Amino acid sequence: MKLSFLGATYEAHFEDVQVTDTENIGTYRGAPLKRKAFKVPSHPHHRTQLTYRGVKYTQDV
């Protein structure tokens, strides 16, 4: 997905989140409620060159 902010364009990358039902924890209005476990994949951080008011610096993102 391409996004832009204040004239700077960038590409958004969305991670896949794995969801699994773990157990029933009760009922709400007759419908069963289940607890969910989420697993988000980790990704390595990288250094990015940024500019603030004309001054360049690097940042871990």
C-alpha positions, 0 to 999 in steps of 0.5 A: 500500500502506498502512502504519503505524508507532507509530500513524502511517499512511502510503502506500508508493509503489514505483517501477518498475525496468526490467531488461534482460539485457545479455550472457552471462557464463558458465554455472552447472550448465549454465544460462546466466548473464546480466548484468542492467542496472537502471534506476531512475527518479529522483524529485524530493525534497520537504520533509516536516513531521516531529515528534520528541518534540513538536518539529516540523521539516522534512526533505528526503525 
